[in-house]
Amino acid sequence: MDKKMLTEMFDNLLHIWNKTNYWNPQMKSYIHGSSNGVHIIDLTQTITQLDSVVQSLAQYKADGKKILFVATKLQARDAFAKVAIDSGNFYVTEKWVPGLLTNFKTIKKRISTYLQLLRDSQGTGFDMLTKKERAGKMLELEKLDKAFKWVKEMKKTPDVIFVVDGIFEGQATKEAKSLGLPCFAIANTNGNPYDVTGAIPANTNSVKSLDYLAAAISEGMKKAPVKKTQAPKKAIEKKAPTTVEAKTPSTVEEKKEVKPAAKKAPAAKTVAKKTEEKKPAAKKAPAAKKTEEK
């Protein structure tokens, strides 16, 4: 285990969890103990889970999958918005719109309305409106901007979801689970690791803790090795020449063997015809005897 990483996590307060009377027993395996009525996280398991989640996210990114980062918690907004921008993915930091995943067809219409209002506000679309109508349009634009600003380029449901706090972002977790989408989360003592694909046990209430995790995830997604995209290419390159070389000599030999067999077939027929022509000549002998008797 990396002692330097353990020290960094300890310094960034990843080990501090909720009070002992505010926890989920399903998180018991991640708890090291308690101190002054507060649970202490087992940081060795945090390192293991963090590495596993980062590897999964990096592989999804390498496969061209789109990840939606959900961080509406005030402590996590800026840090995870930067992670999403650096990795070229989408994020939600203002508020979670109910049905963003399960009812995306309707949400897509609202996004198109938002884009139209945005174009009108930047152009001359509001010039012919009265002050009251313009104020109403601007108010609607401001409302839609908070909800869809960073998902306006999302053409379909994202492939993977990452939430900062599985309990705080419970609606997003439920929608991802109902659609069968891979969902990863940072889980505090009140969380449920069985509701998500992978959980990182850590402090979700500290800015230092979330900033450290965001930096680790961003850096890990860049450095994580990619295996699946390279394996098929090597297999194809090795198999291609062997199949050609194996088939070409056998086909040539088969052609050479078939040609002499085809030439011998008519020779057998000619011999049979000659024997058939000679047989009627032998039948003329009794006719000569009849003439002699007469």
Secondary structure, DSSP 8 states (H G I E B T S, - for coil): --HHHHHHHHHTTTTEEEETTS--GGGGGGEEEEETTEEEE-HHHHHHHHHHHHHHHHHHHHTT--EEEE--STTTHHHHHHHHHHHT-EEE-S---TTTTTTHHHHHHHHHHHHHHHHHHHTTTTTTS-HHHHHHHHHHHHHHHHHHTTTTT--S--SEEEES-TTTTHHHHHHHHHHT--EEEEE-TT--GGGSSEEEE--SS-HHHHHHHHHHHHHHHHH----TTTHHHHHHHHHHHHHHHHHHHHHHHHHHHHHHHHHHHHHHHHHHHHHHHHHHHHTTHHHHHHHHH-
